[in-house]
Amino acid sequence: MAYEFPPLTPGDAKTVAARVAAVLQDAWQRLTDQQTAVLAALSESGRAPHMVARLAEFQAAITDFQQRVDAEARAFVTRQLPLLYEQGAQQAAKTVGGRFTWTLIHTEALQSLAADSYADFLRRSQEEQRMAAAFYRAVREAARREVPLLAAGNTTALQAARALADRLAAEHQLLYVIYRGGARMPVQAWAESAVLAKSAVAYNAGTLNRAREAGVQYMEVFDGTGCGWTSHKDPDKATGTLRTVEGAAAWPISHPRCGRAFGPRPDLSGSLNS
């Protein structure tokens, strides 16, 4: 299936996140459109040749979505993450001095970030794929077991077929994803949130690693006034505080759309309590 979206161009984090979200939403919309077509075919008494064709198109749409997620994830980790990491490192270099270069500490950190981000992106998409596959199996089972029992060509059969289609539509909604905790999130919102989170982590990783490379021990935290250190509601408020480089690396952000950033403090060393 051809897409009108050009290759991902690295740049502003919000712009890239919106682009990735739009691409995946487009692929998901094609999938939901195919689901509607399958249900429409089923409500017309489930004519076998027509159903087979519609199911094949739906299966192709699932595969297409999987491929699109993979392509966008690969483009994001190979193009956008290095750009953001370098921007964070260069920003830190303005304070600690020297120039940023891709030394071993940075290349290894980026490789780890890329591998983790790619794997996490695919894990996040598995729920959407699982829901679509469950609908596909349910329709195939209905076509094999229930549809043949409907007497073709009369009003009762048509009503029964429509009732079957309505039941499957209610049981297999593809409007949003239901996660284990019960949260419901549309594909577009999920994709945008995931990209923004990984973008913030990459930028901050560059800042922290360049500071660590220069021997800096403490970082000043810049964050929203109400944002907590380990979560948005954590009473330990983050902004304006001083954290060790190691502590900051453990919590580069505290929630998916976190605006946290760090400033190196080369003027501080040793224990702050001494």
TIDRENBA-496560 format. One record per residue (C-alpha): residue in three letters; residue number from 1; x, y, z. Coordinates in nm, 3 decimals. Layout:
# residues N
@residu=ala	num=NUM	xx=X	yy=Y	zz=Z
...
//
This chain:
# residues 274
@residu=met	num=1	xx=0.000	yy=0.000	zz=0.000
@residu=ala	num=2	xx=0.150	yy=0.335	zz=-0.103
@residu=tyr	num=3	xx=0.185	yy=0.616	zz=0.149
@residu=glu	num=4	xx=0.199	yy=0.986	zz=0.079
@residu=phe	num=5	xx=0.427	yy=1.055	zz=0.377
@residu=pro	num=6	xx=0.790	yy=1.142	zz=0.289
@residu=pro	num=7	xx=1.082	yy=0.995	zz=0.485
@residu=leu	num=8	xx=1.114	yy=1.122	zz=0.841
@residu=thr	num=9	xx=1.331	yy=1.433	zz=0.863
@residu=pro	num=10	xx=1.498	yy=1.495	zz=1.203
@residu=gly	num=11	xx=1.409	yy=1.820	zz=1.370
@residu=asp	num=12	xx=1.191	yy=1.972	zz=1.641
@residu=ala	num=13	xx=1.068	yy=1.703	zz=1.883
@residu=lys	num=14	xx=0.703	yy=1.812	zz=1.874
@residu=thr	num=15	xx=0.703	yy=1.830	zz=1.494
@residu=val	num=16	xx=0.851	yy=1.481	zz=1.461
@residu=ala	num=17	xx=0.612	yy=1.342	zz=1.723
@residu=ala	num=18	xx=0.315	yy=1.487	zz=1.536
@residu=arg	num=19	xx=0.442	yy=1.341	zz=1.209
@residu=val	num=20	xx=0.494	yy=0.990	zz=1.350
@residu=ala	num=21	xx=0.153	yy=1.004	zz=1.516
@residu=ala	num=22	xx=-0.010	yy=1.110	zz=1.189
@residu=val	num=23	xx=0.154	yy=0.828	zz=0.993
@residu=leu	num=24	xx=0.049	yy=0.561	zz=1.240
@residu=gln	num=25	xx=-0.299	yy=0.708	zz=1.276
@residu=asp	num=26	xx=-0.336	yy=0.694	zz=0.899
@residu=ala	num=27	xx=-0.233	yy=0.328	zz=0.894
@residu=trp	num=28	xx=-0.469	yy=0.251	zz=1.182
@residu=gln	num=29	xx=-0.755	yy=0.436	zz=1.012
@residu=arg	num=30	xx=-0.706	yy=0.218	zz=0.705
@residu=leu	num=31	xx=-0.734	yy=-0.083	zz=0.933
@residu=thr	num=32	xx=-1.054	yy=0.040	zz=1.098
@residu=asp	num=33	xx=-1.198	yy=0.119	zz=0.755
@residu=gln	num=34	xx=-1.131	yy=-0.241	zz=0.654
@residu=gln	num=35	xx=-1.301	yy=-0.357	zz=0.973
@residu=thr	num=36	xx=-1.609	yy=-0.157	zz=0.875
@residu=ala	num=37	xx=-1.603	yy=-0.319	zz=0.532
@residu=val	num=38	xx=-1.581	yy=-0.666	zz=0.687
@residu=leu	num=39	xx=-1.879	yy=-0.595	zz=0.914
@residu=ala	num=40	xx=-2.077	yy=-0.458	zz=0.621
@residu=ala	num=41	xx=-2.011	yy=-0.774	zz=0.423
@residu=leu	num=42	xx=-2.110	yy=-0.985	zz=0.721
@residu=ser	num=43	xx=-2.436	yy=-0.797	zz=0.770
@residu=glu	num=44	xx=-2.529	yy=-0.885	zz=0.411
@residu=ser	num=45	xx=-2.574	yy=-1.249	zz=0.516
@residu=gly	num=46	xx=-2.201	yy=-1.318	zz=0.502
@residu=arg	num=47	xx=-2.175	yy=-1.421	zz=0.137
@residu=ala	num=48	xx=-1.870	yy=-1.646	zz=0.129
@residu=pro	num=49	xx=-1.669	yy=-1.505	zz=-0.165
@residu=his	num=50	xx=-1.732	yy=-1.148	zz=-0.052
@residu=met	num=51	xx=-1.634	yy=-1.229	zz=0.309
@residu=val	num=52	xx=-1.313	yy=-1.403	zz=0.204
@residu=ala	num=53	xx=-1.207	yy=-1.099	zz=0.002
@residu=arg	num=54	xx=-1.287	yy=-0.854	zz=0.280
@residu=leu	num=55	xx=-1.105	yy=-1.063	zz=0.540
@residu=ala	num=56	xx=-0.801	yy=-1.082	zz=0.315
@residu=glu	num=57	xx=-0.800	yy=-0.703	zz=0.286
@residu=phe	num=58	xx=-0.833	yy=-0.669	zz=0.663
@residu=gln	num=59	xx=-0.543	yy=-0.910	zz=0.718
@residu=ala	num=60	xx=-0.335	yy=-0.708	zz=0.472
@residu=ala	num=61	xx=-0.419	yy=-0.391	zz=0.668
@residu=ile	num=62	xx=-0.293	yy=-0.553	zz=0.990
@residu=thr	num=63	xx=0.035	yy=-0.641	zz=0.819
@residu=asp	num=64	xx=0.056	yy=-0.290	zz=0.675
@residu=phe	num=65	xx=0.014	yy=-0.136	zz=1.021
@residu=gln	num=66	xx=0.286	yy=-0.361	zz=1.163
@residu=gln	num=67	xx=0.523	yy=-0.263	zz=0.883
@residu=arg	num=68	xx=0.446	yy=0.104	zz=0.928
@residu=val	num=69	xx=0.518	yy=0.091	zz=1.301
@residu=asp	num=70	xx=0.847	yy=-0.084	zz=1.230
@residu=ala	num=71	xx=0.945	yy=0.168	zz=0.962
@residu=glu	num=72	xx=0.861	yy=0.471	zz=1.176
@residu=ala	num=73	xx=1.038	yy=0.326	zz=1.481
@residu=arg	num=74	xx=1.352	yy=0.258	zz=1.279
@residu=ala	num=75	xx=1.349	yy=0.605	zz=1.125
@residu=phe	num=76	xx=1.298	yy=0.766	zz=1.464
@residu=val	num=77	xx=1.584	yy=0.587	zz=1.640
@residu=thr	num=78	xx=1.831	yy=0.623	zz=1.352
@residu=arg	num=79	xx=1.758	yy=0.985	zz=1.255
@residu=gln	num=80	xx=1.585	yy=1.174	zz=1.534
@residu=leu	num=81	xx=1.748	yy=1.026	zz=1.845
@residu=pro	num=82	xx=2.108	yy=1.106	zz=1.740
@residu=leu	num=83	xx=2.008	yy=1.464	zz=1.661
@residu=leu	num=84	xx=1.844	yy=1.518	zz=2.000
@residu=tyr	num=85	xx=2.123	yy=1.347	zz=2.191
@residu=glu	num=86	xx=2.379	yy=1.569	zz=2.022
@residu=gln	num=87	xx=2.175	yy=1.882	zz=2.088
@residu=gly	num=88	xx=2.162	yy=1.797	zz=2.459
@residu=ala	num=89	xx=2.535	yy=1.727	zz=2.470
@residu=gln	num=90	xx=2.620	yy=2.050	zz=2.287
@residu=gln	num=91	xx=2.403	yy=2.247	zz=2.528
@residu=ala	num=92	xx=2.594	yy=2.097	zz=2.822
@residu=ala	num=93	xx=2.925	yy=2.174	zz=2.650
@residu=lys	num=94	xx=2.840	yy=2.545	zz=2.660
@residu=thr	num=95	xx=2.857	yy=2.525	zz=3.040
@residu=val	num=96	xx=3.132	yy=2.268	zz=3.103
@residu=gly	num=97	xx=3.355	yy=2.386	zz=2.819
@residu=gly	num=98	xx=3.516	yy=2.202	zz=2.534
@residu=arg	num=99	xx=3.352	yy=2.063	zz=2.223
@residu=phe	num=100	xx=3.118	yy=1.769	zz=2.195
@residu=thr	num=101	xx=3.249	yy=1.478	zz=1.992
@residu=trp	num=102	xx=3.110	yy=1.128	zz=1.952
@residu=thr	num=103	xx=3.344	yy=0.954	zz=2.194
@residu=leu	num=104	xx=3.285	yy=0.598	zz=2.314
@residu=ile	num=105	xx=3.070	yy=0.704	zz=2.611
@residu=his	num=106	xx=2.829	yy=0.878	zz=2.374
@residu=thr	num=107	xx=2.816	yy=0.618	zz=2.098
@residu=glu	num=108	xx=2.749	yy=0.339	zz=2.348
@residu=ala	num=109	xx=2.482	yy=0.547	zz=2.523
@residu=leu	num=110	xx=2.309	yy=0.623	zz=2.194
@residu=gln	num=111	xx=2.317	yy=0.259	zz=2.085
@residu=ser	num=112	xx=2.154	yy=0.158	zz=2.414
@residu=leu	num=113	xx=1.890	yy=0.431	zz=2.383
@residu=ala	num=114	xx=1.812	yy=0.334	zz=2.024
@residu=ala	num=115	xx=1.776	yy=-0.036	zz=2.102
@residu=asp	num=116	xx=1.554	yy=0.032	zz=2.404
@residu=ser	num=117	xx=1.339	yy=0.286	zz=2.219
@residu=tyr	num=118	xx=1.290	yy=0.061	zz=1.918
@residu=ala	num=119	xx=1.194	yy=-0.240	zz=2.131
@residu=asp	num=120	xx=0.962	yy=-0.033	zz=2.350
@residu=phe	num=121	xx=0.789	yy=0.117	zz=2.047
@residu=leu	num=122	xx=0.717	yy=-0.227	zz=1.906
@residu=arg	num=123	xx=0.597	yy=-0.354	zz=2.244
@residu=arg	num=124	xx=0.357	yy=-0.063	zz=2.270
@residu=ser	num=125	xx=0.211	yy=-0.142	zz=1.927
@residu=gln	num=126	xx=0.153	yy=-0.509	zz=2.005
@residu=glu	num=127	xx=-0.172	yy=-0.434	zz=2.190
@residu=glu	num=128	xx=-0.321	yy=-0.270	zz=1.882
@residu=gln	num=129	xx=-0.213	yy=-0.562	zz=1.667
@residu=arg	num=130	xx=-0.350	yy=-0.812	zz=1.919
@residu=met	num=131	xx=-0.693	yy=-0.644	zz=1.915
@residu=ala	num=132	xx=-0.706	yy=-0.642	zz=1.535
@residu=ala	num=133	xx=-0.599	yy=-1.006	zz=1.515
@residu=ala	num=134	xx=-0.866	yy=-1.103	zz=1.770
@residu=phe	num=135	xx=-1.134	yy=-0.943	zz=1.552
@residu=tyr	num=136	xx=-0.999	yy=-1.123	zz=1.245
@residu=arg	num=137	xx=-1.017	yy=-1.460	zz=1.423
@residu=ala	num=138	xx=-1.365	yy=-1.389	zz=1.558
@residu=val	num=139	xx=-1.503	yy=-1.307	zz=1.214
@residu=arg	num=140	xx=-1.344	yy=-1.614	zz=1.059
@residu=glu	num=141	xx=-1.494	yy=-1.831	zz=1.332
@residu=ala	num=142	xx=-1.835	yy=-1.669	zz=1.286
@residu=ala	num=143	xx=-1.816	yy=-1.720	zz=0.911
@residu=arg	num=144	xx=-1.734	yy=-2.087	zz=0.965
@residu=arg	num=145	xx=-1.981	yy=-2.166	zz=1.241
@residu=glu	num=146	xx=-2.266	yy=-1.912	zz=1.254
@residu=val	num=147	xx=-2.311	yy=-1.766	zz=0.907
@residu=pro	num=148	xx=-2.383	yy=-2.103	zz=0.737
@residu=leu	num=149	xx=-2.672	yy=-2.153	zz=0.979
@residu=leu	num=150	xx=-2.846	yy=-1.840	zz=0.857
@residu=ala	num=151	xx=-3.116	yy=-1.922	zz=0.602
@residu=ala	num=152	xx=-3.022	yy=-1.719	zz=0.296
@residu=gly	num=153	xx=-3.262	yy=-1.490	zz=0.119
@residu=asn	num=154	xx=-3.522	yy=-1.393	zz=0.378
@residu=thr	num=155	xx=-3.573	yy=-1.111	zz=0.627
@residu=thr	num=156	xx=-3.499	yy=-1.325	zz=0.931
@residu=ala	num=157	xx=-3.161	yy=-1.424	zz=0.790
@residu=leu	num=158	xx=-3.074	yy=-1.062	zz=0.712
@residu=gln	num=159	xx=-3.170	yy=-0.952	zz=1.063
@residu=ala	num=160	xx=-2.965	yy=-1.233	zz=1.216
@residu=ala	num=161	xx=-2.663	yy=-1.142	zz=1.004
@residu=arg	num=162	xx=-2.688	yy=-0.776	zz=1.105
@residu=ala	num=163	xx=-2.722	yy=-0.874	zz=1.472
@residu=leu	num=164	xx=-2.409	yy=-1.087	zz=1.440
@residu=ala	num=165	xx=-2.219	yy=-0.798	zz=1.282
@residu=asp	num=166	xx=-2.336	yy=-0.561	zz=1.557
@residu=arg	num=167	xx=-2.221	yy=-0.804	zz=1.826
@residu=leu	num=168	xx=-1.876	yy=-0.842	zz=1.674
@residu=ala	num=169	xx=-1.845	yy=-0.465	zz=1.635
@residu=ala	num=170	xx=-1.930	yy=-0.414	zz=2.002
@residu=glu	num=171	xx=-1.691	yy=-0.686	zz=2.120
@residu=his	num=172	xx=-1.399	yy=-0.578	zz=1.901
@residu=gln	num=173	xx=-1.386	yy=-0.200	zz=1.901
@residu=leu	num=174	xx=-1.075	yy=-0.060	zz=1.734
@residu=leu	num=175	xx=-1.135	yy=0.303	zz=1.830
@residu=tyr	num=176	xx=-0.880	yy=0.290	zz=2.112
@residu=val	num=177	xx=-0.640	yy=0.062	zz=2.291
@residu=ile	num=178	xx=-0.721	yy=-0.074	zz=2.636
@residu=tyr	num=179	xx=-0.408	yy=-0.127	zz=2.841
@residu=arg	num=180	xx=-0.366	yy=-0.362	zz=3.137
@residu=gly	num=181	xx=-0.433	yy=-0.083	zz=3.383
@residu=gly	num=182	xx=-0.763	yy=-0.006	zz=3.209
@residu=ala	num=183	xx=-0.644	yy=0.315	zz=3.043
@residu=arg	num=184	xx=-0.787	yy=0.384	zz=2.696
@residu=met	num=185	xx=-0.574	yy=0.568	zz=2.442
@residu=pro	num=186	xx=-0.621	yy=0.628	zz=2.069
@residu=val	num=187	xx=-0.333	yy=0.525	zz=1.844
@residu=gln	num=188	xx=-0.246	yy=0.883	zz=1.754
@residu=ala	num=189	xx=-0.222	yy=0.992	zz=2.119
@residu=trp	num=190	xx=-0.020	yy=0.683	zz=2.208
@residu=ala	num=191	xx=0.230	yy=0.738	zz=1.927
@residu=glu	num=192	xx=0.276	yy=1.108	zz=1.997
@residu=ser	num=193	xx=0.323	yy=1.048	zz=2.370
@residu=ala	num=194	xx=0.575	yy=0.769	zz=2.312
@residu=val	num=195	xx=0.784	yy=0.976	zz=2.069
@residu=leu	num=196	xx=0.787	yy=1.279	zz=2.297
@residu=ala	num=197	xx=0.898	yy=1.068	zz=2.593
@residu=lys	num=198	xx=1.184	yy=0.904	zz=2.403
@residu=ser	num=199	xx=1.285	yy=1.240	zz=2.258
@residu=ala	num=200	xx=1.313	yy=1.399	zz=2.603
@residu=val	num=201	xx=1.513	yy=1.104	zz=2.735
@residu=ala	num=202	xx=1.757	yy=1.124	zz=2.442
@residu=tyr	num=203	xx=1.814	yy=1.498	zz=2.481
@residu=asn	num=204	xx=1.869	yy=1.468	zz=2.855
@residu=ala	num=205	xx=2.098	yy=1.168	zz=2.812
@residu=gly	num=206	xx=2.323	yy=1.380	zz=2.590
@residu=thr	num=207	xx=2.330	yy=1.656	zz=2.851
@residu=leu	num=208	xx=2.405	yy=1.422	zz=3.139
@residu=asn	num=209	xx=2.671	yy=1.218	zz=2.962
@residu=arg	num=210	xx=2.858	yy=1.526	zz=2.843
@residu=ala	num=211	xx=2.849	yy=1.660	zz=3.200
@residu=arg	num=212	xx=2.970	yy=1.325	zz=3.339
@residu=glu	num=213	xx=3.246	yy=1.317	zz=3.078
@residu=ala	num=214	xx=3.364	yy=1.657	zz=3.204
@residu=gly	num=215	xx=3.369	yy=1.538	zz=3.566
@residu=val	num=216	xx=3.057	yy=1.729	zz=3.674
@residu=gln	num=217	xx=2.889	yy=1.579	zz=3.981
@residu=tyr	num=218	xx=2.569	yy=1.782	zz=4.014
@residu=met	num=219	xx=2.290	yy=1.898	zz=3.785
@residu=glu	num=220	xx=2.031	yy=2.170	zz=3.834
@residu=val	num=221	xx=1.680	yy=2.059	zz=3.741
@residu=phe	num=222	xx=1.445	yy=2.264	zz=3.522
@residu=asp	num=223	xx=1.088	yy=2.136	zz=3.517
@residu=gly	num=224	xx=0.726	yy=2.234	zz=3.554
@residu=thr	num=225	xx=0.647	yy=2.395	zz=3.888
@residu=gly	num=226	xx=0.415	yy=2.114	zz=3.994
@residu=cys	num=227	xx=0.610	yy=1.820	zz=3.854
@residu=gly	num=228	xx=0.741	yy=1.565	zz=4.103
@residu=trp	num=229	xx=1.076	yy=1.392	zz=4.078
@residu=thr	num=230	xx=0.965	yy=1.032	zz=4.011
@residu=ser	num=231	xx=0.610	yy=1.103	zz=3.892
@residu=his	num=232	xx=0.398	yy=1.406	zz=3.824
@residu=lys	num=233	xx=0.231	yy=1.374	zz=4.167
@residu=asp	num=234	xx=0.548	yy=1.300	zz=4.363
@residu=pro	num=235	xx=0.562	yy=1.548	zz=4.658
@residu=asp	num=236	xx=0.938	yy=1.574	zz=4.595
@residu=lys	num=237	xx=0.917	yy=1.862	zz=4.348
@residu=ala	num=238	xx=1.191	yy=1.867	zz=4.088
@residu=thr	num=239	xx=1.239	yy=2.214	zz=3.945
@residu=gly	num=240	xx=1.514	yy=2.423	zz=4.098
@residu=thr	num=241	xx=1.665	yy=2.132	zz=4.290
@residu=leu	num=242	xx=2.017	yy=1.993	zz=4.265
@residu=arg	num=243	xx=2.063	yy=1.624	zz=4.184
@residu=thr	num=244	xx=2.366	yy=1.410	zz=4.128
@residu=val	num=245	xx=2.440	yy=1.312	zz=3.770
@residu=glu	num=246	xx=2.360	yy=0.952	zz=3.860
@residu=gly	num=247	xx=2.030	yy=1.050	zz=4.021
@residu=ala	num=248	xx=1.934	yy=1.258	zz=3.718
@residu=ala	num=249	xx=2.018	yy=0.970	zz=3.484
@residu=ala	num=250	xx=1.782	yy=0.748	zz=3.683
@residu=trp	num=251	xx=1.496	yy=0.995	zz=3.633
@residu=pro	num=252	xx=1.555	yy=1.187	zz=3.307
@residu=ile	num=253	xx=1.178	yy=1.242	zz=3.291
@residu=ser	num=254	xx=0.894	yy=1.159	zz=3.528
@residu=his	num=255	xx=0.600	yy=1.116	zz=3.288
@residu=pro	num=256	xx=0.547	yy=1.077	zz=2.910
@residu=arg	num=257	xx=0.508	yy=1.447	zz=2.820
@residu=cys	num=258	xx=0.753	yy=1.572	zz=3.079
@residu=gly	num=259	xx=0.940	yy=1.895	zz=3.000
@residu=arg	num=260	xx=1.233	yy=1.823	zz=3.232
@residu=ala	num=261	xx=1.583	yy=1.945	zz=3.143
@residu=phe	num=262	xx=1.914	yy=1.966	zz=3.328
@residu=gly	num=263	xx=2.188	yy=2.224	zz=3.364
@residu=pro	num=264	xx=2.540	yy=2.117	zz=3.465
@residu=arg	num=265	xx=2.679	yy=2.272	zz=3.783
@residu=pro	num=266	xx=3.059	yy=2.239	zz=3.754
@residu=asp	num=267	xx=3.094	yy=2.483	zz=4.043
@residu=leu	num=268	xx=2.968	yy=2.221	zz=4.289
@residu=ser	num=269	xx=3.150	yy=1.913	zz=4.412
@residu=gly	num=270	xx=3.167	yy=1.679	zz=4.708
@residu=ser	num=271	xx=2.875	yy=1.643	zz=4.948
@residu=leu	num=272	xx=2.625	yy=1.926	zz=4.943
@residu=asn	num=273	xx=2.556	yy=1.865	zz=5.313
@residu=ser	num=274	xx=2.914	yy=1.924	zz=5.420
//
